Amino acid sequence: MLNRVILVGRLTADPQLRYTPSGVAVANFTLAVNRTFSNQQGEREADFINCVVWRKPAENVANYLKKGSLAGIDGRIQTRSYDNNEGKRVFITEVVGESVQFLEPRGQGNQGNNGQKQQNSGPYNDDPFVNDGKPIDISDDDLPF
């Protein structure tokens, strides 16, 4: 049996970080993931997928991602249910993330995961975008994934 999900999308709001009574960090956020096709009006639609991340990755998500951030999440689908205040059963389906990738540089500084500016160590630079610091204007249709 296999339960594996990989998503790339943008956060619809700032992540919500909280802690369990035993002190374990948990972050919840919703990822807007574009569909690969257009509707009858020629517009691209998106799915809004609830995600949850635990422990240190949860704190990282809360500290480094915000509304509109591009992120990738690798995890599994989980369903759960509870009875709400009116006594009705509520079902929740979400992605439990095992890892989250931050897919955009933080702020204008073009910083990597270690907080230092990325530098080219060799005399020859074959990356035309290194140290540019500006967003790349590219359509989602041009991406291979």
N, CA, C and O atoms as a GROMACS GRO file, in nm:
protein
  580
    1MET      N    1   0.083  -0.117   0.000
    1MET     CA    2   0.000   0.000   0.000
    1MET      C    3   0.088   0.124   0.000
    1MET      O    4   0.197   0.124   0.057
    2LEU      N    5   0.039   0.227  -0.064
    2LEU     CA    6   0.117   0.349  -0.078
    2LEU      C    7   0.028   0.471  -0.054
    2LEU      O    8  -0.082   0.479  -0.108
    3ASN      N    9   0.076   0.564   0.025
    3ASN     CA   10   0.005   0.689   0.052
    3ASN      C   11   0.110   0.799   0.048
    3ASN      O   12   0.170   0.829   0.151
    4ARG      N   13   0.133   0.859  -0.068
    4ARG     CA   14   0.237   0.959  -0.085
    4ARG      C   15   0.183   1.073  -0.169
    4ARG      O   16   0.122   1.052  -0.274
    5VAL      N   17   0.207   1.196  -0.121
    5VAL     CA   18   0.160   1.316  -0.188
    5VAL      C   19   0.275   1.414  -0.202
    5VAL      O   20   0.351   1.435  -0.107
    6ILE      N   21   0.289   1.473  -0.320
    6ILE     CA   22   0.386   1.581  -0.341
    6ILE      C   23   0.310   1.695  -0.408
    6ILE      O   24   0.251   1.677  -0.514
    7LEU      N   25   0.312   1.813  -0.345
    7LEU     CA   26   0.239   1.928  -0.396
    7LEU      C   27   0.331   2.048  -0.404
    7LEU      O   28   0.424   2.062  -0.325
    8VAL      N   29   0.305   2.134  -0.501
    8VAL     CA   30   0.371   2.264  -0.512
    8VAL      C   31   0.262   2.368  -0.532
    8VAL      O   32   0.179   2.356  -0.622
    9GLY      N   33   0.264   2.470  -0.447
    9GLY     CA   34   0.163   2.575  -0.458
    9GLY      C   35   0.198   2.692  -0.369
    9GLY      O   36   0.307   2.700  -0.312
   10ARG      N   37   0.105   2.785  -0.360
   10ARG     CA   38   0.124   2.906  -0.280
   10ARG      C   39   0.033   2.905  -0.158
   10ARG      O   40  -0.082   2.860  -0.166
   11LEU      N   41   0.085   2.954  -0.046
   11LEU     CA   42   0.006   2.961   0.077
   11LEU      C   43  -0.104   3.065   0.060
   11LEU      O   44  -0.080   3.174   0.010
   12THR      N   45  -0.225   3.030   0.103
   12THR     CA   46  -0.339   3.122   0.092
   12THR      C   47  -0.346   3.220   0.208
   12THR      O   48  -0.416   3.320   0.199
   13ALA      N   49  -0.274   3.192   0.316
   13ALA     CA   50  -0.270   3.278   0.434
   13ALA      C   51  -0.143   3.244   0.512
   13ALA      O   52  -0.078   3.143   0.484
   14ASP      N   53  -0.108   3.327   0.608
   14ASP     CA   54   0.006   3.297   0.694
   14ASP      C   55  -0.020   3.166   0.768
   14ASP      O   56  -0.134   3.139   0.809
   15PRO      N   57   0.083   3.083   0.787
   15PRO     CA   58   0.064   2.959   0.863
   15PRO      C   59   0.023   2.988   1.007
   15PRO      O   60   0.060   3.090   1.064
   16GLN      N   61  -0.053   2.896   1.064
   16GLN     CA   62  -0.094   2.908   1.204
   16GLN      C   63  -0.012   2.809   1.286
   16GLN      O   64  -0.022   2.688   1.268
   17LEU      N   65   0.070   2.863   1.376
   17LEU     CA   66   0.155   2.780   1.461
   17LEU      C   67   0.094   2.773   1.600
   17LEU      O   68   0.055   2.875   1.657
   18ARG      N   69   0.088   2.652   1.656
   18ARG     CA   70   0.044   2.634   1.793
   18ARG      C   71   0.122   2.517   1.851
   18ARG      O   72   0.196   2.449   1.780
   19TYR      N   73   0.104   2.495   1.979
   19TYR     CA   74   0.176   2.389   2.048
   19TYR      C   75   0.078   2.300   2.122
   19TYR      O   76  -0.020   2.348   2.178
   20THR      N   77   0.105   2.170   2.121
   20THR     CA   78   0.023   2.076   2.196
   20THR      C   79   0.051   2.096   2.346
   20THR      O   80   0.150   2.160   2.381
   21PRO      N   81  -0.034   2.042   2.434
   21PRO     CA   82  -0.008   2.056   2.578
   21PRO      C   83   0.130   2.002   2.620
   21PRO      O   84   0.186   2.046   2.720
   22SER      N   85   0.183   1.907   2.543
   22SER     CA   86   0.316   1.852   2.576
   22SER      C   87   0.428   1.931   2.510
   22SER      O   88   0.545   1.894   2.522
   23GLY      N   89   0.396   2.041   2.440
   23GLY     CA   90   0.498   2.129   2.384
   23GLY      C   91   0.542   2.098   2.242
   23GLY      O   92   0.644   2.150   2.198
   24VAL      N   93   0.470   2.014   2.170
   24VAL     CA   94   0.506   1.980   2.032
   24VAL      C   95   0.446   2.084   1.938
   24VAL      O   96   0.327   2.112   1.943
   25ALA      N   97   0.531   2.140   1.851
   25ALA     CA   98   0.487   2.242   1.755
   25ALA      C   99   0.407   2.178   1.641
   25ALA      O  100   0.440   2.070   1.593
   26VAL      N  101   0.300   2.247   1.600
   26VAL     CA  102   0.220   2.204   1.486
   26VAL      C  103   0.178   2.328   1.408
   26VAL      O  104   0.128   2.424   1.466
   27ALA      N  105   0.198   2.325   1.276
   27ALA     CA  106   0.160   2.437   1.189
   27ALA      C  107   0.057   2.388   1.088
   27ALA      O  108   0.072   2.282   1.028
   28ASN      N  109  -0.046   2.470   1.069
   28ASN     CA  110  -0.149   2.442   0.970
   28ASN      C  111  -0.147   2.554   0.866
   28ASN      O  112  -0.129   2.671   0.899
   29PHE      N  113  -0.165   2.515   0.739
   29PHE     CA  114  -0.176   2.614   0.632
   29PHE      C  115  -0.249   2.550   0.515
   29PHE      O  116  -0.262   2.428   0.507
   30THR      N  117  -0.297   2.636   0.425
   30THR     CA  118  -0.366   2.589   0.305
   30THR      C  119  -0.281   2.626   0.185
   30THR      O  120  -0.234   2.739   0.173
   31LEU      N  121  -0.263   2.529   0.097
   31LEU     CA  122  -0.183   2.546  -0.024
   31LEU      C  123  -0.276   2.553  -0.145
   31LEU      O  124  -0.358   2.463  -0.165
   32ALA      N  125  -0.264   2.658  -0.225
   32ALA     CA  126  -0.340   2.670  -0.350
   32ALA      C  127  -0.254   2.608  -0.460
   32ALA      O  128  -0.145   2.657  -0.490
   33VAL      N  129  -0.304   2.500  -0.520
   33VAL     CA  130  -0.230   2.427  -0.622
   33VAL      C  131  -0.305   2.439  -0.754
   33VAL      O  132  -0.420   2.396  -0.765
   34ASN      N  133  -0.239   2.499  -0.854
   34ASN     CA  134  -0.302   2.516  -0.984
   34ASN      C  135  -0.327   2.382  -1.052
   34ASN      O  136  -0.244   2.291  -1.045
   35ARG      N  137  -0.441   2.372  -1.118
   35ARG     CA  138  -0.470   2.254  -1.200
   35ARG      C  139  -0.395   2.268  -1.332
   35ARG      O  140  -0.359   2.379  -1.373
   36THR      N  141  -0.372   2.157  -1.398
   36THR     CA  142  -0.292   2.158  -1.522
   36THR      C  143  -0.374   2.194  -1.645
   36THR      O  144  -0.320   2.200  -1.756
   37PHE      N  145  -0.502   2.219  -1.628
   37PHE     CA  146  -0.589   2.249  -1.742
   37PHE      C  147  -0.671   2.374  -1.712
   37PHE      O  148  -0.681   2.417  -1.597
   38SER      N  149  -0.731   2.429  -1.816
   38SER     CA  150  -0.817   2.546  -1.802
   38SER      C  151  -0.963   2.504  -1.808
   38SER      O  152  -0.996   2.401  -1.868
   39ASN      N  153  -1.050   2.585  -1.746
   39ASN     CA  154  -1.194   2.555  -1.752
   39ASN      C  155  -1.251   2.602  -1.886
   39ASN      O  156  -1.176   2.647  -1.974
   40GLN      N  157  -1.382   2.593  -1.903
   40GLN     CA  158  -1.445   2.629  -2.031
   40GLN      C  159  -1.428   2.777  -2.065
   40GLN      O  160  -1.434   2.814  -2.182
   41GLN      N  161  -1.407   2.861  -1.963
   41GLN     CA  162  -1.386   3.003  -1.987
   41GLN      C  163  -1.238   3.035  -2.014
   41GLN      O  164  -1.202   3.151  -2.031
   42GLY      N  165  -1.154   2.932  -2.017
   42GLY     CA  166  -1.013   2.952  -2.043
   42GLY      C  167  -0.933   2.994  -1.921
   42GLY      O  168  -0.817   3.035  -1.934
   43GLU      N  169  -0.992   2.984  -1.803
   43GLU     CA  170  -0.924   3.026  -1.680
   43GLU      C  171  -0.866   2.904  -1.609
   43GLU      O  172  -0.923   2.795  -1.612
   44ARG      N  173  -0.751   2.924  -1.545
   44ARG     CA  174  -0.690   2.818  -1.466
   44ARG      C  175  -0.757   2.815  -1.329
   44ARG      O  176  -0.776   2.919  -1.266
   45GLU      N  177  -0.791   2.697  -1.284
   45GLU     CA  178  -0.850   2.680  -1.153
   45GLU      C  179  -0.745   2.623  -1.058
   45GLU      O  180  -0.642   2.572  -1.102
   46ALA      N  181  -0.772   2.632  -0.930
   46ALA     CA  182  -0.681   2.580  -0.829
   46ALA      C  183  -0.758   2.499  -0.727
   46ALA      O  184  -0.877   2.520  -0.705
   47ASP      N  185  -0.688   2.406  -0.666
   47ASP     CA  186  -0.742   2.332  -0.552
   47ASP      C  187  -0.677   2.388  -0.427
   47ASP      O  188  -0.559   2.422  -0.427
   48PHE      N  189  -0.755   2.398  -0.320
   48PHE     CA  190  -0.707   2.453  -0.194
   48PHE      C  191  -0.696   2.337  -0.096
   48PHE      O  192  -0.796   2.281  -0.052
   49ILE      N  193  -0.572   2.301  -0.062
   49ILE     CA  194  -0.545   2.178   0.011
   49ILE      C  195  -0.491   2.211   0.149
   49ILE      O  196  -0.391   2.280   0.163
   50ASN      N  197  -0.560   2.159   0.252
   50ASN     CA  198  -0.518   2.180   0.390
   50ASN      C  199  -0.396   2.094   0.420
   50ASN      O  200  -0.391   1.976   0.385
   51CYS      N  201  -0.296   2.155   0.486
   51CYS     CA  202  -0.172   2.086   0.520
   51CYS      C  203  -0.141   2.107   0.667
   51CYS      O  204  -0.176   2.210   0.726
   52VAL      N  205  -0.075   2.009   0.727
   52VAL     CA  206  -0.030   2.018   0.866
   52VAL      C  207   0.113   1.964   0.872
   52VAL      O  208   0.146   1.864   0.808
   53VAL      N  209   0.197   2.032   0.950
   53VAL     CA  210   0.336   1.992   0.967
   53VAL      C  211   0.367   1.996   1.116
   53VAL      O  212   0.318   2.084   1.188
   54TRP      N  213   0.448   1.902   1.163
   54TRP     CA  214   0.477   1.888   1.306
   54TRP      C  215   0.623   1.917   1.338
   54TRP      O  216   0.709   1.912   1.250
   55ARG      N  217   0.649   1.947   1.464
   55ARG     CA  218   0.781   1.962   1.526
   55ARG      C  219   0.863   2.075   1.462
   55ARG      O  220   0.808   2.180   1.432
   56LYS      N  221   0.992   2.055   1.443
   56LYS     CA  222   1.080   2.161   1.392
   56LYS      C  223   1.037   2.212   1.254
   56LYS      O  224   1.040   2.333   1.231
   57PRO      N  225   0.998   2.124   1.161
   57PRO     CA  226   0.949   2.177   1.032
   57PRO      C  227   0.830   2.272   1.049
   57PRO      O  228   0.814   2.365   0.970
   58ALA      N  229   0.746   2.250   1.150
   58ALA     CA  230   0.632   2.339   1.176
   58ALA      C  231   0.682   2.478   1.215
   58ALA      O  232   0.630   2.579   1.168
   59GLU      N  233   0.783   2.483   1.302
   59GLU     CA  234   0.838   2.613   1.342
   59GLU      C  235   0.905   2.683   1.224
   59GLU      O  236   0.894   2.804   1.210
   60ASN      N  237   0.974   2.606   1.138
   60ASN     CA  238   1.036   2.665   1.019
   60ASN      C  239   0.932   2.723   0.925
   60ASN      O  240   0.949   2.833   0.872
   61VAL      N  241   0.824   2.649   0.904
   61VAL     CA  242   0.715   2.698   0.818
   61VAL      C  243   0.661   2.830   0.873
   61VAL      O  244   0.642   2.926   0.798
   62ALA      N  245   0.636   2.834   1.003
   62ALA     CA  246   0.580   2.955   1.065
   62ALA      C  247   0.677   3.072   1.058
   62ALA      O  248   0.634   3.187   1.043
   63ASN      N  249   0.806   3.046   1.068
   63ASN     CA  250   0.906   3.153   1.069
   63ASN      C  251   0.942   3.204   0.930
   63ASN      O  252   0.978   3.321   0.915
   64TYR      N  253   0.934   3.119   0.828
   64TYR     CA  254   0.988   3.157   0.697
   64TYR      C  255   0.886   3.166   0.585
   64TYR      O  256   0.917   3.219   0.479
   65LEU      N  257   0.765   3.114   0.605
   65LEU     CA  258   0.664   3.123   0.500
   65LEU      C  259   0.554   3.218   0.543
   65LEU      O  260   0.529   3.235   0.662
   66LYS      N  261   0.488   3.278   0.445
   66LYS     CA  262   0.377   3.368   0.471
   66LYS      C  263   0.279   3.357   0.355
   66LYS      O  264   0.303   3.283   0.260
   67LYS      N  265   0.170   3.430   0.363
   67LYS     CA  266   0.070   3.430   0.257
   67LYS      C  267   0.139   3.460   0.123
   67LYS      O  268   0.214   3.558   0.112
   68GLY      N  269   0.113   3.377   0.023
   68GLY     CA  270   0.169   3.397  -0.110
   68GLY      C  271   0.301   3.325  -0.134
   68GLY      O  272   0.346   3.318  -0.248
   69SER      N  273   0.365   3.272  -0.030
   69SER     CA  274   0.492   3.202  -0.047
   69SER      C  275   0.473   3.076  -0.130
   69SER      O  276   0.374   3.004  -0.115
   70LEU      N  277   0.570   3.049  -0.218
   70LEU     CA  278   0.570   2.927  -0.298
   70LEU      C  279   0.642   2.818  -0.220
   70LEU      O  280   0.755   2.837  -0.176
   71ALA      N  281   0.574   2.705  -0.202
   71ALA     CA  282   0.631   2.597  -0.122
   71ALA      C  283   0.596   2.462  -0.183
   71ALA      O  284   0.495   2.448  -0.253
   72GLY      N  285   0.680   2.365  -0.156
   72GLY     CA  286   0.655   2.226  -0.192
   72GLY      C  287   0.641   2.145  -0.066
   72GLY      O  288   0.714   2.168   0.031
   73ILE      N  289   0.550   2.051  -0.066
   73ILE     CA  290   0.529   1.967   0.052
   73ILE      C  291   0.527   1.821   0.008
   73ILE      O  292   0.466   1.786  -0.093
   74ASP      N  293   0.594   1.739   0.084
   74ASP     CA  294   0.600   1.595   0.060
   74ASP      C  295   0.544   1.527   0.184
   74ASP      O  296   0.593   1.550   0.295
   75GLY      N  297   0.442   1.444   0.166
   75GLY     CA  298   0.382   1.382   0.282
   75GLY      C  299   0.279   1.277   0.244
   75GLY      O  300   0.293   1.209   0.143
   76ARG      N  301   0.176   1.266   0.328
   76ARG     CA  302   0.072   1.166   0.307
   76ARG      C  303  -0.064   1.227   0.335
   76ARG      O  304  -0.075   1.328   0.406
   77ILE      N  305  -0.168   1.166   0.279
   77ILE     CA  306  -0.306   1.210   0.303
   77ILE      C  307  -0.356   1.144   0.431
   77ILE      O  308  -0.333   1.025   0.454
   78GLN      N  309  -0.424   1.223   0.513
   78GLN     CA  310  -0.480   1.170   0.637
   78GLN      C  311  -0.624   1.220   0.650
   78GLN      O  312  -0.653   1.335   0.617
   79THR      N  313  -0.712   1.135   0.697
   79THR     CA  314  -0.849   1.176   0.726
   79THR      C  315  -0.874   1.155   0.875
   79THR      O  316  -0.823   1.062   0.937
   80ARG      N  317  -0.955   1.245   0.930
   80ARG     CA  318  -0.994   1.236   1.071
   80ARG      C  319  -1.133   1.297   1.085
   80ARG      O  320  -1.183   1.362   0.993
   81SER      N  321  -1.194   1.276   1.200
   81SER     CA  322  -1.327   1.332   1.223
   81SER      C  323  -1.342   1.367   1.370
   81SER      O  324  -1.270   1.316   1.456
   82TYR      N  325  -1.437   1.456   1.396
   82TYR     CA  326  -1.472   1.494   1.533
   82TYR      C  327  -1.616   1.543   1.534
   82TYR      O  328  -1.672   1.573   1.429
   83ASP      N  329  -1.675   1.550   1.652
   83ASP     CA  330  -1.810   1.602   1.668
   83ASP      C  331  -1.801   1.750   1.705
   83ASP      O  332  -1.735   1.785   1.803
   84ASN      N  333  -1.867   1.836   1.628
   84ASN     CA  334  -1.862   1.980   1.656
   84ASN      C  335  -1.959   2.016   1.769
   84ASN      O  336  -2.020   1.929   1.830
   85ASN      N  337  -1.971   2.146   1.796
   85ASN     CA  338  -2.054   2.194   1.908
   85ASN      C  339  -2.202   2.157   1.893
   85ASN      O  340  -2.272   2.141   1.992
   86GLU      N  341  -2.249   2.144   1.767
   86GLU     CA  342  -2.388   2.108   1.743
   86GLU      C  343  -2.410   1.957   1.743
   86GLU      O  344  -2.521   1.910   1.720
   87GLY      N  345  -2.303   1.880   1.770
   87GLY     CA  346  -2.315   1.735   1.771
   87GLY      C  347  -2.305   1.670   1.635
   87GLY      O  348  -2.328   1.550   1.623
   88LYS      N  349  -2.271   1.747   1.532
   88LYS     CA  350  -2.257   1.691   1.397
   88LYS      C  351  -2.114   1.642   1.377
   88LYS      O  352  -2.018   1.704   1.423
   89ARG      N  353  -2.102   1.530   1.308
   89ARG     CA  354  -1.972   1.473   1.276
   89ARG      C  355  -1.908   1.555   1.164
   89ARG      O  356  -1.970   1.576   1.059
   90VAL      N  357  -1.783   1.602   1.185
   90VAL     CA  358  -1.709   1.679   1.086
   90VAL      C  359  -1.590   1.595   1.040
   90VAL      O  360  -1.514   1.545   1.123
   91PHE      N  361  -1.576   1.579   0.908
   91PHE     CA  362  -1.465   1.503   0.851
   91PHE      C  363  -1.362   1.598   0.792
   91PHE      O  364  -1.398   1.696   0.727
   92ILE      N  365  -1.236   1.569   0.815
   92ILE     CA  366  -1.127   1.652   0.765
   92ILE      C  367  -1.030   1.564   0.688
   92ILE      O  368  -0.989   1.458   0.736
   93THR      N  369  -0.993   1.610   0.569
   93THR     CA  370  -0.888   1.545   0.491
   93THR      C  371  -0.777   1.646   0.475
   93THR      O  372  -0.802   1.760   0.435
   94GLU      N  373  -0.654   1.606   0.505
   94GLU     CA  374  -0.541   1.698   0.498
   94GLU      C  375  -0.415   1.623   0.459
   94GLU      O  376  -0.408   1.500   0.467
   95VAL      N  377  -0.315   1.699   0.417
   95VAL     CA  378  -0.184   1.642   0.388
   95VAL      C  379  -0.097   1.661   0.512
   95VAL      O  380  -0.080   1.774   0.559
   96VAL      N  381  -0.044   1.553   0.564
   96VAL     CA  382   0.050   1.559   0.676
   96VAL      C  383   0.189   1.562   0.613
   96VAL      O  384   0.235   1.463   0.557
   97GLY      N  385   0.255   1.676   0.625
   97GLY     CA  386   0.383   1.696   0.559
   97GLY      C  387   0.498   1.636   0.637
   97GLY      O  388   0.512   1.659   0.757
   98GLU      N  389   0.581   1.560   0.568
   98GLU     CA  390   0.704   1.509   0.628
   98GLU      C  391   0.819   1.604   0.600
   98GLU      O  392   0.913   1.615   0.680
   99SER      N  393   0.812   1.673   0.487
   99SER     CA  394   0.912   1.777   0.457
   99SER      C  395   0.846   1.888   0.377
   99SER      O  396   0.754   1.864   0.298
  100VAL      N  397   0.895   2.009   0.398
  100VAL     CA  398   0.846   2.126   0.326
  100VAL      C  399   0.967   2.195   0.264
  100VAL      O  400   1.067   2.220   0.332
  101GLN      N  401   0.958   2.226   0.137
  101GLN     CA  402   1.065   2.296   0.066
  101GLN      C  403   1.021   2.440   0.041
  101GLN      O  404   0.911   2.464  -0.007
  102PHE      N  405   1.107   2.535   0.075
  102PHE     CA  406   1.081   2.676   0.048
  102PHE      C  407   1.134   2.704  -0.092
  102PHE      O  408   1.255   2.695  -0.114
  103LEU      N  409   1.046   2.737  -0.185
  103LEU     CA  410   1.084   2.742  -0.326
  103LEU      C  411   1.112   2.882  -0.378
  103LEU      O  412   1.132   2.900  -0.498
  104GLU      N  413   1.116   2.981  -0.291
  104GLU     CA  414   1.151   3.117  -0.331
  104GLU      C  415   1.254   3.171  -0.233
  104GLU      O  416   1.256   3.132  -0.116
  105PRO      N  417   1.339   3.262  -0.281
  105PRO     CA  418   1.432   3.324  -0.187
  105PRO      C  419   1.355   3.408  -0.085
  105PRO      O  420   1.249   3.462  -0.115
  106ARG      N  421   1.411   3.418   0.034
  106ARG     CA  422   1.346   3.494   0.140
  106ARG      C  423   1.373   3.641   0.119
  106ARG      O  424   1.488   3.684   0.111
  107GLY      N  425   1.266   3.720   0.110
  107GLY     CA  426   1.279   3.866   0.094
  107GLY      C  427   1.354   3.901  -0.032
  107GLY      O  428   1.349   3.827  -0.130
  108GLN      N  429   1.423   4.013  -0.032
  108GLN     CA  430   1.498   4.059  -0.148
  108GLN      C  431   1.642   4.011  -0.147
  108GLN      O  432   1.714   4.028  -0.246
  109GLY      N  433   1.686   3.950  -0.036
  109GLY     CA  434   1.826   3.917  -0.019
  109GLY      C  435   1.873   3.794  -0.092
  109GLY      O  436   1.993   3.767  -0.094
  110ASN      N  437   1.784   3.716  -0.154
  110ASN     CA  438   1.822   3.594  -0.225
  110ASN      C  439   1.904   3.503  -0.134
  110ASN      O  440   2.013   3.460  -0.172
  111GLN      N  441   1.852   3.475  -0.014
  111GLN     CA  442   1.925   3.396   0.083
  111GLN      C  443   1.888   3.249   0.073
  111GLN      O  444   1.775   3.214   0.037
  112GLY      N  445   1.984   3.164   0.105
  112GLY     CA  446   1.962   3.021   0.108
  112GLY      C  447   1.909   2.979   0.244
  112GLY      O  448   1.876   3.063   0.327
  113ASN      N  449   1.902   2.849   0.267
  113ASN     CA  450   1.848   2.796   0.392
  113ASN      C  451   1.934   2.829   0.513
  113ASN      O  452   1.883   2.831   0.626
  114ASN      N  453   2.064   2.855   0.493
  114ASN     CA  454   2.150   2.881   0.607
  114ASN      C  455   2.155   3.028   0.644
  114ASN      O  456   2.229   3.066   0.735
  115GLY      N  457   2.078   3.113   0.575
  115GLY     CA  458   2.071   3.254   0.610
  115GLY      C  459   2.183   3.338   0.553
  115GLY      O  460   2.188   3.458   0.578
  116GLN      N  461   2.275   3.277   0.477
  116GLN     CA  462   2.384   3.353   0.418
  116GLN      C  463   2.355   3.376   0.271
  116GLN      O  464   2.285   3.297   0.207
  117LYS      N  465   2.409   3.486   0.218
  117LYS     CA  466   2.390   3.513   0.076
  117LYS      C  467   2.459   3.405  -0.006
  117LYS      O  468   2.568   3.359   0.031
  118GLN      N  469   2.398   3.365  -0.114
  118GLN     CA  470   2.458   3.266  -0.200
  118GLN      C  471   2.569   3.332  -0.282
  118GLN      O  472   2.548   3.437  -0.342
  119GLN      N  473   2.683   3.270  -0.282
  119GLN     CA  474   2.798   3.323  -0.354
  119GLN      C  475   2.844   3.218  -0.455
  119GLN      O  476   2.831   3.098  -0.431
  120ASN      N  477   2.896   3.264  -0.565
  120ASN     CA  478   2.957   3.175  -0.662
  120ASN      C  479   3.104   3.159  -0.625
  120ASN      O  480   3.177   3.258  -0.617
  121SER      N  481   3.148   3.035  -0.602
  121SER     CA  482   3.283   3.013  -0.554
  121SER      C  483   3.385   3.001  -0.667
  121SER      O  484   3.505   3.011  -0.641
  122GLY      N  485   3.342   2.980  -0.789
  122GLY     CA  486   3.438   2.960  -0.898
  122GLY      C  487   3.452   3.083  -0.984
  122GLY      O  488   3.371   3.176  -0.976
  123PRO      N  489   3.557   3.085  -1.069
  123PRO     CA  490   3.579   3.201  -1.156
  123PRO      C  491   3.478   3.208  -1.270
  123PRO      O  492   3.453   3.316  -1.324
  124TYR      N  493   3.420   3.093  -1.308
  124TYR     CA  494   3.326   3.090  -1.418
  124TYR      C  495   3.185   3.071  -1.363
  124TYR      O  496   3.161   2.980  -1.284
  125ASN      N  497   3.093   3.157  -1.404
  125ASN     CA  498   2.956   3.150  -1.357
  125ASN      C  499   2.866   3.115  -1.473
  125ASN      O  500   2.847   3.197  -1.563
  126ASP      N  501   2.809   2.994  -1.472
  126ASP     CA  502   2.719   2.955  -1.581
  126ASP      C  503   2.572   2.973  -1.544
  126ASP      O  504   2.484   2.935  -1.620
  127ASP      N  505   2.545   3.031  -1.426
  127ASP     CA  506   2.408   3.058  -1.384
  127ASP      C  507   2.377   3.205  -1.411
  127ASP      O  508   2.429   3.292  -1.342
  128PRO      N  509   2.292   3.236  -1.511
  128PRO     CA  510   2.266   3.375  -1.546
  128PRO      C  511   2.183   3.449  -1.441
  128PRO      O  512   2.170   3.571  -1.448
  129PHE      N  513   2.125   3.376  -1.342
  129PHE     CA  514   2.037   3.440  -1.244
  129PHE      C  515   2.104   3.459  -1.108
  129PHE      O  516   2.042   3.516  -1.018
  130VAL      N  517   2.227   3.412  -1.089
  130VAL     CA  518   2.290   3.422  -0.959
  130VAL      C  519   2.313   3.568  -0.922
  130VAL      O  520   2.356   3.648  -1.005
  131ASN      N  521   2.285   3.602  -0.796
  131ASN     CA  522   2.303   3.736  -0.741
  131ASN      C  523   2.218   3.842  -0.811
  131ASN      O  524   2.242   3.962  -0.791
  132ASP      N  525   2.121   3.803  -0.889
  132ASP     CA  526   2.035   3.899  -0.957
  132ASP      C  527   1.937   3.961  -0.857
  132ASP      O  528   1.916   4.082  -0.858
  133GLY      N  529   1.876   3.877  -0.771
  133GLY     CA  530   1.788   3.926  -0.668
  133GLY      C  531   1.650   3.969  -0.714
  133GLY      O  532   1.571   4.018  -0.634
  134LYS      N  533   1.620   3.952  -0.842
  134LYS     CA  534   1.489   3.992  -0.894
  134LYS      C  535   1.408   3.867  -0.926
  134LYS      O  536   1.465   3.764  -0.961
  135PRO      N  537   1.273   3.875  -0.915
  135PRO     CA  538   1.190   3.760  -0.950
  135PRO      C  539   1.204   3.727  -1.098
  135PRO      O  540   1.227   3.815  -1.181
  136ILE      N  541   1.189   3.600  -1.129
  136ILE     CA  542   1.193   3.555  -1.268
  136ILE      C  543   1.051   3.554  -1.321
  136ILE      O  544   0.963   3.494  -1.261
  137ASP      N  545   1.028   3.621  -1.433
  137ASP     CA  546   0.896   3.628  -1.493
  137ASP      C  547   0.879   3.505  -1.583
  137ASP      O  548   0.929   3.501  -1.695
  138ILE      N  549   0.806   3.404  -1.531
  138ILE     CA  550   0.786   3.282  -1.606
  138ILE      C  551   0.643   3.234  -1.582
  138ILE      O  552   0.593   3.242  -1.470
  139SER      N  553   0.580   3.185  -1.684
  139SER     CA  554   0.443   3.137  -1.673
  139SER      C  555   0.443   2.995  -1.615
  139SER      O  556   0.535   2.918  -1.640
  140ASP      N  557   0.340   2.962  -1.538
  140ASP     CA  558   0.326   2.827  -1.485
  140ASP      C  559   0.319   2.724  -1.598
  140ASP      O  560   0.358   2.609  -1.579
  141ASP      N  561   0.268   2.766  -1.716
  141ASP     CA  562   0.258   2.675  -1.828
  141ASP      C  563   0.395   2.634  -1.881
  141ASP      O  564   0.407   2.530  -1.946
  142ASP      N  565   0.498   2.714  -1.855
  142ASP     CA  566   0.632   2.684  -1.904
  142ASP      C  567   0.711   2.592  -1.812
  142ASP      O  568   0.819   2.545  -1.848
  143LEU      N  569   0.658   2.565  -1.691
  143LEU     CA  570   0.728   2.481  -1.597
  143LEU      C  571   0.704   2.333  -1.629
  143LEU      O  572   0.594   2.296  -1.670
  144PRO      N  573   0.806   2.249  -1.612
  144PRO     CA  574   0.790   2.107  -1.649
  144PRO      C  575   0.714   2.025  -1.545
  144PRO      O  576   0.699   1.904  -1.563
  145PHE      N  577   0.667   2.087  -1.438
  145PHE     CA  578   0.595   2.011  -1.335
  145PHE      C  579   0.473   2.085  -1.293
  145PHE      O  580   0.399   2.038  -1.207
   0.00000   0.00000   0.00000
